Amino acid sequence: MFTDPIFLLALVGVGICLSIWVLEAMKMDESNNIDIKTPSQDKISKIGFALGLVILYRVFINAGDLSIILLLATIISLIIWLTGKFTSNSYLGASGRSWFIPIFLIFVLRTFMYEPYQIPSGSMIPGLKVGDFILVNKHSYGLKLERTGKSFALAKDPKLGDVVVFIPPHKPMPFVKRLIGKPGDKVSYINKKLYLNDKPVPQSYYKTESGIDFYLENFDGKEVTVQHMRSRSSGAPSEWIVPEGMYFAVGDNRDNSNDSRYWGFIPRDNFMGTADYIWMTWECWSCMPSFKRAGSIK
């Protein structure tokens, strides 16, 4: 994100607009009503708003971390609020306060509590489908400012069977998978069946629909539904030893998932949290949003 020249130029532009806007506000006569803007301030506000949209767009296409932008916005709005307070400039004080409170609340909610995310692929079918909007629990494994990095408080390790959200080593965007291997574990995949430390993960047949077999797997008492496509071959047996500080995750749609079996292990610091709730499903732009699948994620 911070190597994107368009993002950086837009960020600098917003900074310049804010500086000019503050200087203009400082020149305003104290008798002016705080709701009145000068023509130059109005123009600067519109330019700053347009550059802000560019920043958000670049964050989106680069799969960037919006928490950093929210933190910067929180700090800047607080500085403007305090500047207005200490200089007795009611316009700056009121503007800074009106920005700071909602931005700060959004920053805290999104960074430390829950972050929304849309499922982009079918790798977690049947539990999660394309178009599901989920809430990622950002405090499941500890508190941190960025998506990746060490937690500064309340650190906890991921557990087997968790639906984890993380940034994989090969691509800077969130992935959602099922955690099946911890540091030191031996993970085997033989004839479409998982083995953990040479013991088969408990599995029972559930049902068959349209050439797809569904099974119930048990991870430390947590029962989850996975699926296998009869049209796909089992492939050659595979085996992995999970290194220290690393984890292993796969999709519940075992025959159609780009996961640790193909690109490797997940560093501990790359976990964002767990996928806890589906709050909406929106399968296509021409479809109506649905709340039928809303609920906890198993």
C-alpha positions in Angstrom: 0.0 0.0 0.0 2.7 2.5 1.0 4.7 1.6 -2.2 1.8 2.6 -4.4 2.7 6.0 -6.0 -0.9 7.0 -6.6 -1.8 6.2 -3.0 1.2 8.2 -1.7 0.4 11.2 -4.0 -3.2 11.2 -2.9 -2.1 11.0 0.8 0.3 14.0 0.3 -2.5 15.9 -1.5 -4.9 15.3 1.5 -2.2 16.6 3.8 -1.7 19.7 1.8 -5.4 20.3 1.6 -5.8 19.9 5.4 -2.9 22.3 6.0 -4.4 25.0 3.8 -7.9 24.4 5.3 -6.5 24.9 8.8 -4.6 28.0 7.9 -7.8 29.5 6.3 -9.8 28.6 9.4 -7.2 30.3 11.6 -7.7 33.5 9.7 -11.4 33.5 10.1 -12.8 36.2 12.2 -14.1 34.9 15.6 -17.4 36.6 15.0 -18.1 34.4 12.0 -20.6 31.6 12.6 -18.9 28.2 12.8 -21.1 26.9 10.1 -19.9 29.4 7.5 -17.1 28.4 5.1 -15.1 30.7 3.0 -15.2 30.0 -0.8 -11.5 28.8 -0.7 -12.3 26.5 2.2 -15.2 25.0 0.4 -13.1 24.3 -2.7 -10.3 22.8 -0.6 -12.8 20.5 1.2 -14.1 19.2 -2.1 -10.6 18.5 -3.4 -9.7 16.8 -0.1 -12.8 14.7 -0.3 -12.0 13.6 -3.9 -8.4 12.7 -2.9 -9.8 10.8 0.1 -11.9 8.6 -2.3 -8.8 7.9 -4.3 -7.0 6.8 -1.1 -9.9 4.4 -0.2 -9.9 3.1 -3.8 -6.2 2.4 -3.7 -6.4 0.7 -0.3 -9.2 -1.5 -1.7 -7.4 -2.6 -4.9 -4.1 -3.2 -3.0 -5.9 -5.2 -0.3 -4.4 -2.6 2.2 -5.0 -2.2 5.9 -7.6 0.4 6.4 -6.8 0.5 10.2 -3.6 2.5 9.4 -5.6 5.1 7.5 -8.2 5.3 10.3 -5.4 5.7 12.9 -3.9 8.6 10.9 -7.3 10.2 10.5 -8.0 9.8 14.2 -4.7 11.5 15.1 -5.2 14.4 12.6 -8.7 15.1 13.7 -7.6 15.1 17.4 -4.8 17.6 16.5 -7.3 19.8 14.7 -9.7 19.6 17.7 -7.0 20.5 20.2 -5.7 23.3 18.0 -9.1 24.9 17.9 -9.4 24.5 21.7 -6.1 26.0 22.5 -6.4 28.9 20.0 -10.0 29.5 20.9 -11.0 29.0 17.3 -14.5 27.7 17.6 -14.7 26.6 13.9 -11.6 24.4 14.1 -12.7 23.0 17.5 -16.2 22.1 16.4 -14.9 20.6 13.1 -12.2 18.6 14.8 -14.5 17.2 17.5 -17.2 16.2 14.9 -14.6 14.3 13.0 -12.6 12.8 15.9 -15.4 11.0 17.8 -16.9 9.0 14.9 -13.5 8.2 13.3 -12.1 7.1 16.6 -15.1 4.8 17.3 -14.8 3.3 13.8 -11.0 2.8 14.3 -11.5 1.0 17.7 -14.4 -1.1 16.4 -12.6 -2.2 13.2 -9.1 -2.6 14.5 -9.7 -4.3 17.8 -13.2 -5.8 17.6 -14.7 -6.8 14.3 -13.8 -6.2 10.6 -16.2 -6.9 7.8 -15.1 -9.1 4.9 -16.8 -10.6 1.9 -16.1 -14.2 0.9 -14.6 -14.1 -2.7 -14.4 -17.8 -3.5 -16.0 -21.2 -2.9 -13.0 -22.7 -1.1 -15.0 -22.9 2.2 -18.2 -24.4 0.8 -20.5 -25.6 2.4 -20.0 -23.5 5.5 -19.2 -20.2 3.7 -20.3 -19.4 0.1 -19.3 -16.7 -2.4 -21.0 -13.5 -1.5 -21.3 -14.1 2.2 -20.4 -11.0 4.3 -18.7 -12.0 7.5 -17.5 -10.4 10.7 -13.9 -11.2 11.5 -13.2 -11.3 15.3 -10.0 -9.1 15.5 -9.4 -10.0 19.2 -9.5 -13.8 18.9 -5.7 -14.1 19.0 -4.7 -10.8 20.7 -4.8 -7.1 20.0 -2.6 -5.4 17.3 -2.8 -2.3 15.1 -2.0 -3.9 11.8 -3.3 -7.1 10.2 0.1 -8.7 10.5 2.7 -8.5 13.3 2.9 -9.4 17.0 0.0 -8.8 19.4 0.7 -6.1 22.0 -1.9 -7.5 24.4 -4.1 -10.6 25.1 -2.2 -12.9 22.8 -3.6 -16.4 22.3 -2.7 -19.1 19.9 -5.1 -20.4 17.2 -6.9 -23.7 17.9 -7.6 -26.7 15.6 -10.9 -26.4 13.8 -10.9 -22.6 13.9 -12.1 -20.8 10.8 -9.1 -18.5 10.6 -8.6 -15.3 8.6 -5.0 -14.5 7.8 -2.6 -13.0 5.3 -0.7 -15.8 3.5 3.0 -15.4 2.8 2.5 -15.4 -1.0 -0.3 -12.8 -1.4 -1.0 -9.6 0.6 -4.8 -10.1 1.0 -7.0 -11.9 3.6 -7.7 -15.7 3.2 -10.3 -17.7 5.1 -9.5 -21.4 5.8 -9.9 -24.1 8.4 -6.9 -24.5 10.8 -5.9 -28.2 10.9 -2.2 -28.2 11.9 -0.2 -26.5 14.7 3.6 -26.1 15.2 5.2 -29.6 15.3 2.2 -31.5 13.9 2.5 -34.0 11.1 -0.3 -33.4 8.6 -1.1 -36.1 6.0 -3.7 -36.1 3.2 -4.3 -39.6 1.8 -7.3 -40.7 -0.4 -9.1 -37.5 0.5 -8.8 -38.1 4.2 -6.9 -36.0 6.8 -4.4 -37.6 9.2 -2.9 -35.6 12.1 0.2 -37.1 13.7 -0.5 -40.4 12.0 -4.1 -40.6 13.4 -7.1 -40.1 11.1 -9.2 -37.0 11.9 -12.6 -38.5 13.0 -14.9 -38.4 9.9 -18.4 -39.7 9.3 -20.5 -39.8 6.1 -23.3 -37.2 6.1 -25.0 -37.2 2.7 -24.5 -37.0 -1.1 -25.9 -34.4 -3.4 -25.3 -33.9 -7.2 -22.1 -35.9 -7.2 -20.7 -34.3 -4.0 -20.1 -36.2 -0.8 -20.5 -34.4 2.5 -18.7 -35.6 5.6 -18.6 -34.5 9.3 -15.1 -34.1 10.7 -14.3 -33.6 14.3 -11.4 -31.3 15.5 -11.0 -31.5 19.3 -14.8 -31.9 19.8 -15.7 -29.3 17.1 -17.8 -30.9 14.3 -17.6 -29.3 10.9 -19.0 -30.2 7.5 -16.6 -30.7 4.5 -17.2 -31.8 1.0 -15.5 -33.9 -1.7 -16.3 -33.9 -5.4 -16.6 -37.4 -6.9 -15.4 -36.2 -10.2 -12.0 -35.2 -8.7 -9.3 -37.9 -8.2 -7.8 -38.3 -4.8 -4.2 -37.6 -6.1 -1.0 -38.8 -4.6 -0.6 -39.0 -0.8 1.0 -35.9 0.7 2.6 -35.2 4.0 3.9 -32.1 5.8 5.6 -31.3 9.1 4.5 -28.0 10.5 7.6 -25.9 11.5 7.9 -24.0 14.8 5.9 -20.7 14.7 3.9 -21.9 11.7 0.4 -23.3 11.1 -1.4 -25.3 8.4 -4.9 -24.5 7.0 -7.1 -25.9 4.3 -10.5 -25.2 2.8 -13.6 -27.2 3.7 -14.2 -27.6 -0.1 -11.3 -30.0 -0.2 -11.1 -30.6 -3.9 -11.3 -26.9 -4.8 -9.3 -24.9 -2.4 -6.0 -23.0 -2.8 -4.5 -23.5 0.7 -1.5 -24.7 2.7 -1.3 -27.9 0.6 -0.1 -25.8 -2.3 1.6 -22.6 -1.0 2.8 -23.7 2.4 2.6 -22.7 6.0 1.2 -19.6 7.8 3.4 -17.6 10.2 1.8 -17.0 13.6 2.0 -13.2 13.2 -0.1 -13.3 10.0 -3.4 -14.2 11.7 -6.0 -11.5 11.7 -8.6 -13.4 13.8 -11.5 -15.8 13.3 -14.5 -15.7 11.1 -17.3 -15.5 13.7 -20.6 -14.4 12.0 -22.3 -14.2 8.6 -24.4 -11.0 8.7 -25.5 -10.8 5.0 -25.2 -12.6 1.7 -25.0 -10.7 -1.6 -24.2 -13.1 -4.5 -24.2 -10.6 -7.4 -24.7 -6.9 -8.2 -28.1 -7.6 -9.8 -29.2 -9.8 -6.8 -31.0 -8.6 -3.7 -29.0 -8.9 -0.4 -30.3 -11.8 1.7 -30.1 -12.3 5.5 -31.3 -16.0 5.4 -27.7 -17.3 6.1 -27.1 -14.8 8.9 -25.7 -16.5 12.1 -22.6 -17.9 13.8 -19.9 -19.7 11.7 -19.0 -23.2 12.7 
